[in-house]
Every structure is written in structure tokens, then in C-alpha cells.
Amino acid sequence: GVSLSGRLQETWKATSVLATEIIDSAPDALIYPNPTTNAFSIQSNAELEFVEVYDLAGTLVYRKDIDATNATIEFQLQGGIYTVVLTTDKRNSVHQLVVVN
């Protein structure tokens, strides 16, 4: 709008929009040790179908079929932070894994 003095006036209205995606962190699945160097173990209450590991850019760097509730995953990855996705027949759980070399 324009004020009585002829200057342009702006009115700002503060609004807040919260958009979230619920990611199941699956307290019934455990990845250890974390941090790790070249392997980690998985314990799950549900039978896992497969595990996927993604780098920070979102590139799939490792995938393995499991078909068990427990597994040990061995890999050769550079040091960094990775996202581990555990998949069962009912859901996915997302975990963060730190690799140190």
C-alpha cells in the first residue's frame, strides 16, 4: 500500500509452515559399532530383506540381500558419514553410520 506521505509501504505477514516427513528410526534395529572402519553388525527384531548404504550425495554405494534378523556387513568405504537403510517386508528404517579410516 501507499502511506499518506506518498512513500511505498510494505506489510509483511510472518507465517510458519512446517513440512515434515516421518522417517521410522526403528528402535527395534541396531547398527554397531558406530563409528566403524570396515564392517558393522545389524540386530533387528524383524527379518531384514536387504541393506543399502548411501553416501552424502545420495549415491548407492553398497547393497546386500540379507533375509535374516542379524547380519555382519563388510565393506571398503572411504571415511565419512553414510546413510544405512534397512528394509523389511513392512517398513524401512534409516540410520546414520560414521566410517573412519
SVG drawing of the C-alpha trace seen along z (x, -y; Angstrom):
<svg xmlns="http://www.w3.org/2000/svg" viewBox="-3 -13 45 78">
<polyline fill="none" stroke="black" stroke-width="0.4" points="0.0,0.0 1.0,-3.7 1.1,-5.8 -0.3,-9.3 3.2,-10.7 3.4,-9.2 6.0,-6.5 5.6,-2.9 4.9,-0.8 5.3,2.9 3.4,5.1 4.9,8.4 3.0,11.2 5.0,13.9 3.7,17.4 5.2,20.7 4.7,23.8 6.1,27.0 6.5,29.8 8.0,33.0 8.4,36.5 8.2,39.1 11.2,41.4 11.0,44.5 14.2,44.6 13.3,48.2 14.3,48.5 14.0,52.3 17.0,52.2 20.6,51.6 23.7,50.9 27.1,51.3 29.9,50.4 29.4,46.8 31.8,45.3 33.4,48.2 36.3,48.8 35.2,51.6 32.3,53.6 29.2,53.2 26.7,55.6 22.9,55.4 20.4,56.7 16.8,56.4 13.5,57.7 12.1,58.2 13.6,60.2 15.5,57.9 15.2,58.3 18.2,56.1 20.5,53.3 21.5,50.3 24.3,47.8 24.2,44.3 26.9,41.6 26.1,37.9 25.4,37.2 22.6,39.9 24.5,42.4 24.0,46.0 27.5,47.4 26.6,50.8 23.6,53.2 23.2,56.7 20.3,59.1 20.1,60.4 16.9,62.5 17.8,62.7 17.4,60.8 21.1,60.4 24.0,59.8 27.5,58.5 28.3,56.2 31.9,55.9 32.8,53.1 35.5,50.9 34.3,47.3 36.1,44.0 35.9,42.3 32.8,40.2 29.1,40.2 26.7,42.6 23.0,43.4 22.1,47.0 18.6,48.1 17.4,51.4 14.4,52.9 11.9,55.4 8.7,56.6 6.8,53.9 9.0,50.9 12.3,49.1 14.5,47.8 17.1,45.1 20.4,45.0 23.5,42.8 26.8,44.6 30.2,42.9 33.2,44.6 36.7,43.7 39.9,44.9"/>
</svg>
